[in-house]
Amino acid sequence: MKQNEICKCAQWVAPAEGCFQPYIRGEFLADNAQTARITICGLGFFELYINGKRVNEDLFVPVWSDYCAHPTLEKNRLLEVNTSHRIYCVRYDISAYVRQGRNTIGVLLGGGWFEKYDYGSRAKLCYFIEINQKNGEKAYAYSGKKLKWKQSYITSSKIMRGETHDYRLSTENWLADDIDLSGWEDVEIIPSPESDYYIQDCPTDKIIRYIEPKLVKKFVDFSIYDIGENTTGWPIIKIPAIRGKKVKIGYSEELKGTKNLYTDTMGEKHWDIYIGDGKERECHPHFLWQAYRYFSVPNCAKVTKCAVIHADVEVSSSLESSNNIINWLYDAFVRTQLSNIHCSI
């Protein structure tokens, strides 16, 4: 399908060039609403809020696809890849979130794969809301020029590498009805990406379970924790109420001596950084997952628990034998597969 077949008259909007983690917010009316649904796509990833409440707990949506034509390198030569392209939109029933009269919609965007592989120079958003009224008529709301944007507290989000949060930039009431928008900017209307459009219908990433990590070693400045298995997800960290305090979380699949864990088995650096604003906060990434077993945390912060994250799919096999090695290999194989199923890949 084409973009206007899925999102009707909705326009693609974007923040300023170079911004991949903005807040975008707006309003819509819903008089005599009986049901409502939204069709939405935020590239790279998005989180949707209606009247201050998070709509669905899906992570890393929409699905990773070859969104549109983009430059790519082959043997150090810059090529333009012009094959078929797909963009997936997510459709949610938002009836339980919509109230009579004026409603607030907020979207937090992240770069994801869209930024990593240079599909564009900024995040972008498009949505279409369809409201079924009690009298049988329909009403509609679209993304367009009336939306406002502002840089969020997520200053960097590099998938497979780490996120940086500076809570001094946080706008606590960004979803409030009576927010002062004087510091916000108008979105820019941009051309629709040339692509085929689909409704996403595959399992999404979710928090599947939690693990209580165990302390491995405590040093003067930091401690190392073990979650007992190689998996994907993130630790939830409580940072101190000190403005400007930087808390850096390092990750590794292997325990490498007594140093902070900031490199993976391939030598690539990856970490998360949280900068405090004077309030105690629970922190975790939003638009990426970490692959790890061990992680290091400064002793000024506290570890709450660790979330295991992957696509919400069922394990359709089982195996139990008298051989413990075979049992371990089977369990490791299942965890390996699950840890590599993200963004519906």
Disulfide bonds with the S-S distance in Angstrom:
none
